[in-house]
Amino acid sequence: MATAKKTTKTVFFCNECGYESPKWVGQCPACRAWNTMVEERVSASSNAAAKSVKEALNKGESMVASISQISLEEESKTSTGIKEFDRVLGGGVVQGSLTLVGGDPGIGKSTLLLQTCRLMGNAGEKILYVSGEESLKQIKIRALRIGDFSDNVELMCETNLSVIEEVIRAKKPKIVIIDSIQTMFVEEVTSAPGSVSQVRESTGILMRIAKGMDVSIFIVGHVTKEGTVAGPRVLEHMVDTVLYFEGDRHASYRVLRGVKNRFGSTNEIGVFEMRNEGLAEVANPSEFMLEGRPKDASGCVVSCSMEGTRPILIEIQALVTRTNFGIPRRQAQGADYNRLNLLMAVLEKRVGLALGECDAYLNIAGGIKVTEPAIDLGIVLAVVSSFRNKPLPSDLVAFGEVGLSGEVRSISQIEGRVKEAAKLGFKTCVVPATGKESLKNMEGVKIIYVNSVAEAMDFIRE
């Protein structure tokens, strides 16, 4: 019997996209990123490729099917026991799915997944928690803080994926947690754990296990200083769902955001509060974000942002003051800094406000990050209110996109935003005039339609 001949070679991988090159180049030919190529040694088997091709050809008849032969069945979803987590996942955990959970160190990724293990284990599901970073005693100490666990939850400390695969085949769990993907390694790959080739190969093996054995696998991924998951970007393309755990580790709240989901809508968020006993769900994020809002303070206005299908009311705070330097200082926390400069230029050009000699500071209270242009009108009113030192009515909500001509443009899901404001007791909504048709049957709240920022500024007279 002929043995496979192993060869070892040196190749270069791109840290951003995983592109492979036989020699080092300054710019990646695939993603055009500079200085991202790293050198790694890989070993390959000359007979392995031919063998896999033969196996694939032998299964050729079962691999090909006409589109009319494919039956559509709704994926079976299992609840995690945490409603906010279920929302982001698209209704629950899909059998055979591969989910990536990323976030900063200490943000609460492992805590969230351990809580999920506890609730699903108590519901009768068989779960295997694999840790490559902590010992069994360390996990036990963290688990005692969360609550009592059933015997359905089993722990394992291992980094060799070959061993993990055999344990999964023997135990046959329904849910597997891998914490974290950067600590896993494949013996056939000679590079160190956490390298581009190790992360890519490890994820490929886990994907094969999930699809072949119908096991739902959650992968914990560390993030870089830029906020992306460490390793090649191909990692995010391989998995079914990508979730990011966001928030200041020193603040009480956390936001779980879905940026990719093959089984549900993207950009859904779940809001949690960090407590001594673990993460607690925040059922009404709008009320949570507006907690402690000042009354009759200039520069403060409430706006509404859509996160997936969920409307969230946020407080926008602005502080505008005369500058003591030659160049005004502008700073934005939680919103786009360039958007603030653009809207201030619109106010100066179209309305005639002398903002060119003023420092401006913008803050989205609560620390949440909003990039949606629907909060433009709220930012404009907050800036003008602070500039004129005139407070807005405390029961007013404003939202709408502002164009360069000073016009207030239409936004999506305007009816849902108004309903959320009315539910929390707001009496007045300033909205784009283009939303009249969708809001004509709205009752219980005063709707004010505006075509431009000049009309919206009628609320802030000198």
C-alpha positions in Angstrom: 0.0 0.0 0.0 1.4 3.3 -1.1 1.9 5.9 1.6 1.0 9.6 1.0 4.1 11.7 0.4 4.2 14.7 2.6 5.8 17.9 1.4 6.5 21.1 3.4 6.4 24.5 1.8 6.4 28.2 2.8 3.5 30.4 1.7 2.2 33.8 2.5 -1.3 34.5 3.7 -3.2 37.8 3.8 -4.5 38.6 7.4 -7.5 40.4 6.0 -9.0 38.1 3.4 -6.9 34.9 3.6 -5.4 35.2 0.1 -2.5 32.8 -0.5 0.6 33.8 -2.4 3.9 31.9 -3.0 5.9 35.0 -2.3 5.6 38.1 -0.2 4.0 41.2 -1.8 3.4 44.6 -0.2 -0.2 44.9 -1.3 -2.7 42.0 -1.3 -3.9 41.3 -4.9 -7.3 40.3 -3.6 -8.4 42.9 -1.0 -5.8 45.6 -1.8 -4.7 45.9 1.8 -1.1 46.9 2.5 1.4 45.0 4.6 -1.0 42.2 5.6 1.0 39.2 4.2 2.4 36.8 6.8 4.7 33.9 6.2 3.7 30.4 7.3 4.9 26.9 6.7 2.2 24.4 5.5 2.5 20.7 4.9 0.5 19.0 2.2 -0.1 15.4 1.1 0.3 14.6 -2.6 -2.2 11.7 -2.6 -4.8 13.4 -0.4 -6.1 15.6 -3.2 -6.5 12.7 -5.7 -8.3 10.6 -3.0 -10.8 13.4 -2.2 -11.5 13.9 -5.9 -12.2 10.2 -6.4 -14.6 10.1 -3.4 -16.4 13.2 -4.7 -16.8 11.7 -8.2 -18.2 8.5 -6.7 -20.9 10.5 -5.0 -21.6 12.5 -8.2 -25.2 11.3 -8.7 -26.3 12.3 -5.2 -24.5 15.6 -5.3 -26.4 16.9 -8.3 -30.2 17.7 -8.2 -32.5 19.8 -10.3 -34.1 22.8 -8.6 -37.6 21.2 -8.9 -36.4 18.2 -6.8 -35.4 20.3 -3.8 -38.0 20.5 -1.1 -38.3 23.5 1.1 -38.7 22.8 4.8 -38.6 25.4 7.5 -35.5 25.1 9.7 -36.2 23.7 13.2 -35.2 26.3 15.7 -34.5 25.7 19.4 -35.0 28.6 21.9 -31.9 29.6 23.9 -34.1 30.6 26.8 -32.9 34.2 26.4 -35.4 36.2 24.3 -32.9 38.9 23.3 -30.5 36.2 22.1 -33.3 34.5 20.1 -34.2 37.8 18.5 -30.7 38.3 17.1 -30.4 34.6 16.0 -33.7 34.9 14.0 -36.0 33.0 16.4 -33.6 30.5 18.0 -30.7 28.1 17.3 -30.9 26.3 13.9 -29.7 22.7 13.9 -26.5 22.2 12.1 -25.7 25.9 12.1 -22.2 27.5 12.7 -22.3 30.8 14.6 -19.4 33.2 15.3 -19.6 35.4 18.4 -17.0 38.2 18.4 -16.3 41.0 20.9 -13.6 42.7 23.0 -12.0 40.8 25.9 -14.1 41.0 29.0 -17.2 42.2 27.2 -19.2 39.1 28.2 -19.1 36.6 25.3 -18.3 33.6 27.4 -20.8 34.7 30.1 -23.6 34.9 27.6 -22.8 31.5 26.1 -22.5 29.9 29.5 -25.9 31.3 30.5 -27.3 29.9 27.3 -25.8 26.5 28.2 -27.4 26.6 31.6 -30.9 27.5 30.3 -30.8 25.0 27.4 -29.3 22.3 29.6 -32.1 22.8 32.2 -34.5 22.4 29.3 -33.1 19.0 28.5 -30.7 19.8 25.7 -27.3 18.0 25.7 -24.4 20.6 25.5 -20.6 20.3 25.3 -18.6 23.4 26.3 -15.0 23.2 25.0 -12.6 25.8 26.4 -9.0 26.3 25.2 -8.4 29.3 27.5 -9.7 28.3 31.0 -9.3 25.3 33.2 -12.4 23.3 34.4 -12.1 24.9 37.8 -12.1 28.4 36.3 -15.2 27.6 34.3 -16.9 26.1 37.4 -16.2 29.3 39.5 -17.8 31.4 36.7 -20.7 29.0 36.4 -21.5 29.2 40.2 -21.9 32.9 39.8 -24.6 32.4 37.1 -26.6 29.7 38.8 -27.2 25.9 39.1 -26.3 23.7 36.1 -27.8 20.4 35.1 -25.8 17.3 34.2 -26.7 17.9 30.5 -23.9 20.5 30.3 -20.5 18.8 30.0 -17.2 20.7 30.1 -13.9 19.9 28.3 -10.5 21.6 28.1 -8.9 20.8 24.8 -7.3 22.6 21.8 -6.7 19.7 19.5 -9.6 19.6 17.0 -9.0 16.0 16.2 -9.7 15.0 19.8 -12.7 17.4 20.0 -14.2 15.8 16.9 -13.9 12.3 18.3 -15.5 13.5 21.6 -18.4 15.1 19.7 -18.9 11.8 17.7 -19.0 9.8 21.0 -21.1 12.2 23.1 -23.5 13.4 20.3 -24.4 16.7 21.9 -26.9 19.1 20.3 -25.0 22.3 21.0 -21.2 22.7 21.1 -19.4 25.9 22.3 -15.8 26.5 21.1 -14.1 29.1 23.3 -12.1 30.3 21.4 -11.3 29.6 17.7 -7.9 31.3 18.1 -6.7 28.6 20.5 -7.7 25.6 18.4 -5.2 23.9 16.2 -5.1 21.1 13.5 -2.1 18.8 13.7 -1.7 18.7 9.9 -1.0 22.5 9.8 2.4 23.3 11.1 1.8 27.0 12.0 1.0 28.2 15.5 -2.6 28.3 16.9 -4.3 31.6 16.0 -2.5 32.0 12.7 -4.3 32.5 9.4 -4.0 29.0 8.2 -4.9 27.4 11.6 -8.0 29.6 12.0 -9.1 28.8 8.5 -8.6 25.1 8.7 -10.1 24.9 12.2 -13.3 26.7 11.0 -13.5 24.4 8.0 -13.4 21.3 10.2 -16.0 22.7 12.6 -18.2 23.6 9.6 -18.0 20.0 8.4 -18.8 18.7 11.8 -21.8 21.0 12.1 -23.3 20.1 8.7 -22.3 16.4 8.7 -23.4 15.6 12.3 -26.3 18.1 12.5 -24.7 19.8 15.6 -25.2 23.5 16.3 -21.7 25.0 17.0 -21.0 28.4 18.5 -17.5 29.8 18.0 -16.0 32.6 20.2 -13.7 34.9 18.3 -11.4 37.6 19.7 -11.4 40.9 17.9 -8.5 43.1 16.8 -8.0 46.8 17.8 -9.9 47.7 14.7 -13.0 45.9 16.0 -13.0 43.0 13.6 -12.6 39.3 14.4 -8.9 38.3 14.5 -7.9 36.0 11.6 -8.8 36.0 7.9 -12.0 37.6 6.8 -12.9 34.3 5.1 -13.8 33.1 8.6 -16.9 35.4 8.5 -17.8 34.1 5.1 -17.7 30.5 6.1 -20.0 30.6 9.1 -23.8 30.9 8.9 -24.2 33.7 11.5 -21.9 36.5 12.7 -22.7 38.2 16.0 -20.8 41.1 17.6 -20.9 41.8 21.3 -20.5 45.6 21.7 -20.3 48.1 24.5 -17.9 49.7 26.9 -16.7 47.1 29.3 -17.0 49.6 32.2 -20.6 50.5 31.3 -23.6 48.4 32.5 -25.2 47.7 29.2 -24.1 45.4 26.3 -25.4 45.2 22.7 -25.4 42.0 20.8 -25.6 42.8 17.1 -26.2 40.5 14.2 -24.2 41.5 11.1 -24.8 38.3 9.1 -27.6 35.7 9.4 -28.6 33.1 6.9 -31.6 32.2 8.9 -33.1 35.6 9.8 -32.8 39.3 9.3 -29.5 41.1 9.8 -28.7 44.2 11.9 -31.0 43.0 14.7 -29.8 43.8 18.2 -30.3 42.5 21.7 -29.6 44.6 24.7 -28.3 43.2 28.0 -27.3 44.7 31.3 -24.2 43.3 33.1 -25.0 42.4 36.7 -23.2 40.4 39.4 -25.1 37.3 38.5 -24.4 37.6 34.8 -26.2 39.3 31.9 -29.8 40.3 32.3 -32.1 41.1 29.3 -33.3 44.6 28.7 -36.9 44.1 27.4 -37.4 47.8 26.6 -34.2 49.4 25.3 -35.8 52.7 24.6 -36.8 53.2 28.3 -33.3 52.0 29.3 -31.5 54.5 27.1 -33.7 57.4 28.2 -33.2 56.7 31.9 -32.1 59.8 33.8 -32.8 62.3 30.9 -32.5 65.9 32.1 -35.6 68.1 31.9 -35.6 71.6 30.3 -32.0 71.4 29.3 -30.8 73.0 26.1 -29.1 70.9 23.5 -31.0 67.7 24.3 -33.5 66.1 22.0 -34.9 62.5 21.6 -34.7 60.8 18.2 -35.5 57.3 17.0 -33.2 54.8 15.3 -34.2 51.5 13.7 -32.0 48.5 14.7 -33.2 45.8 12.4 -37.0 45.6 13.0 -36.7 47.3 16.5 -37.2 51.0 17.0 -35.0 52.4 19.8 -35.5 55.9 21.2 -32.1 57.6 21.9 -31.2 60.9 23.5 -29.0 63.2 21.5 -27.0 65.8 23.4 -25.1 68.7 21.8 -22.9 71.4 23.3 -22.1 74.4 21.2 -19.8 77.2 22.5 -17.6 79.9 21.1 -14.1 78.6 20.5 -10.9 80.1 22.1 -8.7 78.8 19.3 -8.2 79.7 15.7 -9.7 76.4 14.5 -13.0 75.2 16.1 -13.0 71.8 17.7 -15.6 69.2 16.8 -16.1 65.9 18.5 -18.8 63.2 18.2 -19.4 60.2 20.5 -21.7 57.5 19.3 -22.4 59.3 15.9 -20.4 59.9 12.8 -18.0 62.9 13.3 -18.1 63.7 9.6 -21.9 63.8 9.6 -21.8 66.4 12.4 -19.6 68.6 10.4 -21.8 68.2 7.3 -25.0 69.1 9.2 -23.4 72.2 10.8 -22.3 73.3 7.4 -25.9 73.0 6.2 -27.1 75.1 9.1 -24.6 77.8 8.4 -25.2 77.9 4.6 -29.0 77.3 4.4 -30.2 78.9 7.7 -27.5 81.5 8.4 -26.4 80.3 11.8 -22.8 81.5 12.6 -21.4 78.1 13.6 -18.0 78.5 11.9 -16.5 80.0 15.1 -18.0 77.5 17.5 -16.7 74.3 19.2 -19.3 71.5 18.9 -19.6 68.3 21.0 -22.1 65.7 20.2 -23.0 62.7 22.3 -25.5 59.8 22.0 -26.4 59.2 25.6 -26.0 55.6 26.9 -22.9 55.0 24.7 -24.8 53.3 21.8 -23.4 53.8 18.3 -25.8 55.0 15.6 -24.9 55.5 11.9 -28.5 55.8 10.5 -29.1 59.1 8.7 -32.7 59.2 10.3 -31.2 60.9 13.4 -30.0 63.9 11.3 -33.0 66.1 12.2 -32.5 65.3 15.9 -28.8 66.3 15.6 -29.8 69.6 13.9 -32.3 70.5 16.6 -29.9 69.6 19.4 -27.1 71.8 17.9 -29.5 74.7 17.3 -31.0 74.4 20.8 -27.5 74.5 22.4 -26.4 77.4 20.2 -29.4 79.5 21.1 -29.5 78.1 24.7 -33.2 77.4 24.3 -34.6 74.0 25.5 -36.9 71.9 23.4 -40.2 70.5 24.8 -39.4 67.4 26.8 -42.2 65.4 25.2 -40.9 66.0 21.6 -39.3 63.4 19.3 -37.7 64.3 16.0 -36.3 62.1 13.2 -35.6 62.5 9.5 -32.7 62.6 7.1 -31.3 66.1 6.2 -30.0 66.8 2.7 -27.4 69.3 1.6 -30.1 71.7 0.5 -31.5 71.7 4.0 -34.5 69.6 3.0 -35.9 66.9 5.4 -36.1 63.7 3.4 -38.2 60.5 3.9 -37.0 57.6 6.1 -38.0 54.0 6.4 -40.5 52.5 8.9 -41.7 55.9 10.1 -45.0 54.4 11.5 -43.1 52.0 13.8 -40.9 54.9 15.1 -44.0 57.1 15.9 -45.7 54.1 17.7 -42.6 53.5 19.8 -42.5 57.2 20.8 -46.3 57.2 21.7 -45.8 54.0 23.8 -43.3 55.8 26.0 -45.5 58.9 26.5 -44.1 61.4 23.9 -46.9 63.7 22.7 -45.2 65.4 19.7 -43.4 63.9 16.7 -41.5 66.1 14.2 -41.3 64.0 11.0 -40.6 64.5 7.3 -43.6 65.8 5.3 -43.3 62.8 2.9 -44.6 60.6 5.7 -48.2 62.0 5.7 -49.7 59.0 3.9 -48.4 56.4 6.2 -49.3 58.3 9.4 -52.8 59.6 8.4 -54.5 57.1 10.8 -52.2 57.7 13.7 -54.0 58.8 16.9 -52.9 59.8 20.4 -49.8 61.8 19.3 -49.4 65.2 17.6 -47.6 64.8 14.2 -45.8 67.9 12.8 -44.7 67.6 9.2 -41.7 69.6 8.1 -40.1 70.0 4.6 -36.9 71.7 5.7 -34.7 72.4 8.7 -35.9 76.0 8.7 -39.4 74.8 9.4 -38.2 72.5 12.2 -36.4 75.4 13.9 -39.7 77.1 14.6 -39.6 75.2 17.9 -36.5 77.0 19.0 -37.1 80.8 18.7 -34.7 83.4 19.9 
